[in-house]
C-alpha cells in the first residue's frame, strides 16, 4: 500500500510539471470556458441553466482523450516499461497512477468552472450538488478509461493525435453541449449516442441522475476495463 501511495504521489508531482497536462486539463478548457461562456449566454440566455455541464463535458473530454494518452505512450511505448519489469513492479501500476492523477486534475478543473460560471456568466448551479458530483466522477472515470485504451493501443504519437481528435471532436459536436441534439440529422444524433459525452451531459443535468442515463456509461466502463487488461497482457509479453 505504501508503494502504491508513493507511486500515486510521484505521478501527481510529475503531472504538475507536465506542460501537456497543464494545457489539456487547465489552460485550453478554461480559455474555452471564458470565451464561449460569454458567447453562449449572450446569444442563447437559456444556456445559463446548462452552461456548467456543457463546459465540464468539454474539459473532461479534452483531458481524457488528448491529455492522458500521450503520458501512457511515454511509459508503455518506451524503456520505462522495461524498468517496471526489471524491478518487479506490476505493469498496471503506471496506468493506475496516471489514471488517478488525471482524475484529480480534471476534478480540480471542473471545480474551477463550477465556481466561476455563476460569478462570470450568472450560470445556474446544479440543483442537487451531491448527485452532480457523483455523476461528474462517473463521467470522468468512463472518459479516462477510453483515453487509457488509446494510450495503450496506439504506439505512434502522430497516429495517437489523429485518433484522439476523431474521438474528441464528435464527443463535443454531437453531445448536445454546443446546440440541442434535436437540431442534428437523425443519423448524426444516433452516432452521438455512441460517445459517453452525450450520456455524461444528461447524467449531470438537473434530475438526470437515473438508470436511464447511467446504464450505457457502466457498460462502456466494464468493456474498457476488459480491453485495458488485454492490452496490458500484450505489453507483458513484449
N, C-alpha and C positions, 0 to 999 in steps of 0.2 A: 504493500500500500504506500509506504514511504517513497519507493522508487517511482511509483505511478504519479504521486503528487509532485515529486521533483520534476518528472518529465513534463507534466502539465504546466508547472510554473516556469520551467525553462522555455517551453514553446510560447507561453504568454509573453515573456520578455523578448524573445526573438521576433514575434509578430509585432510588438510595439515599435520595433526598429525597422520593420519592413515597409519600404516605400510603396510596394504593390498593394499591401493590405490597407495602408493609410489612404491610398487613392480610391480603392474599390469599396471600402467599408465606411469611409468618412467623407473625404473631400468631394468626390463626384456625386454621391447620393444627396449630400447636404446642399451642394450648389444647385442640383436639380430641384430639390425641395424649395429652396429660397426663390428660384426663378419661376418655376412652374406653379408653385403655390399661389403666388400673386396673380399669375395669368389665369389660372383655373377659376379662382374665386372672383375675379373681375368679370370674366366672360360668362361664367356659369355660377352665380352666387349659391345655387343649391348644392354645389360640390363641397361647401363647408361641412356638411354632415358626414362626408366620406373622405375628406382630404387626408386625414391621418392614415387611414387604412390604405389609400392609394399610394401615398409616398412611402409607406413602410413596405409595401409589396415590391416597389421598385428598388428600394435599398437592400432588402433581403435577397432579391434575385441577382443583383449585381455582385454582392459579396459572396454568395454561394456559387454562382456559375462562372464568374470571372475572377474572383479573388482567391478562393480556396484551391481550385485545381492546379494552378502553377506551383503552389507550395508542395503539393503532393508529388508532382513530377520531379521537383528538385530532390526529393527524398527517394522515391521508388524508381526513378529513372537515372539514378547516379550511383556512385560508390558508397553513399550513405547507407544504402540497403545492405551492402556487404559488411559494413561496420556493425550494423544491428545483428547480423548472423554471427559474426566473429565473437561478439561479446555475449551471445546468448540472450539477446533482447527480443522479445516477441515482435514479429514483424507488424502486427496490428497496432502496436503501441504508437507508432508515428501517426497513423491515421486517427486514432482516438484522441491524441493530444492536440493535433491540428483542428480536429472537429470541435472539440470543447473550446479551444481558444477562439476559433472563428465564431462559435455560438455566442460567447461572451461579448465579443466586439460588435456583433450585429445587434445584440440586445441593447448595448450602450447607444449605438447609432439610432436605433428605433426609439429609445427613451428620449433622446435629444429632440427628435421630430415630434414626439408626443408632448413634450414640454413647450416647444417653441410655436407649434401650429396655432394653439388658441391665442397666444400673445400677438403673433405677427399677422395672422390671417383670420382671426375670430373663428377658427375651426371648432367644431363641436367635439368635445371629449366623448369617448365611448361610454355608453350608459352603465355597463357592467364591467368595471375595470378588471376584477379577478378573472372573469371569463375571457376578456380581451387578451390579457397577458398569457393565459393558458393557450388560447388559440394562436397567439403570436409564437410562443415557444414551439408548438407543434408544427407550425408552418416553417419556422427556421430549421428545425430538425429534418423535416422532409426535404427541404431545398438543399441543405448541406449534404444530405445523403445522395442526392442526384449529382451534386458537384463532386462528391467523393468518387463516384463511378467515372466521371470524366477524367479526374486526375489519375486514377489507377489504370484506366483502359487505354488512354491516349499517351503515346510516348514522345511525340514530337510537339514542341511548343507552338510552332506555326499552325499545325493542324488543330491543336487544342484551342487556340484563339478563334479559329473559324467555327469549330463545332460549338464552342461556348456561346458564340454570338447567335448561332442557329437555335440554341435553347433559350437564350436570354431575350432576344427581340420578340419572338412570338409570345413569350410569357408576359411581356409588358403590353404589347399591342392588342392581344386577344383576350386579356383577362378582365377587361371592363374598368380598369383604373383610369384610362385616358378618356373614354367615352362609353356610353352604355352598350353592352354586347348586342342589344336588340337592333342596333344600327348596322351590325355586320351582316353580310350574306349568311345564309344558313350553314353552308359548308365551312366557313371560317369560324362561325360560332361553335360548330361541332369540334373542329380542330382545337379550339381554345380550351375545351373541356379536358383535353389530354394533359394540359400543363397544370401543375399544382397551384400556380399563381391565382387562377380564377377561383379555385376551391378555398385557398387561404384567404382571399379577399372576402368571400362570402362568409367564411367562418369567423373572421374578425369583425364583421359588420354587426350592428346592434341587433340583438336577438337572433344572431346567425349561428350561434354555437349549438349545433344539434347533429344528430347522427346522419342526417341527410347530406350535410356539408363535410362530415368528418370521415365517412367510410372510405372515400377514394384516397384521402391522404394516408390513412392507415394501410391500405392496400399497397400504395406506392412505397411506403417506408419498409414494409415487410419484404417486398420484391427487391428493393435496393440493398437491404442487409444481406440477402442471399447472394446477390450479384457481387457485392463487395467481398464477401467471403470467398467466392470462387476466384475473383481476381487476385486476392491476397495469396491464395494457394498457388496460383500460377506464378506469382512473384517468388514464392518459396522455392519452386523447382528450377528457377532460372539462375 
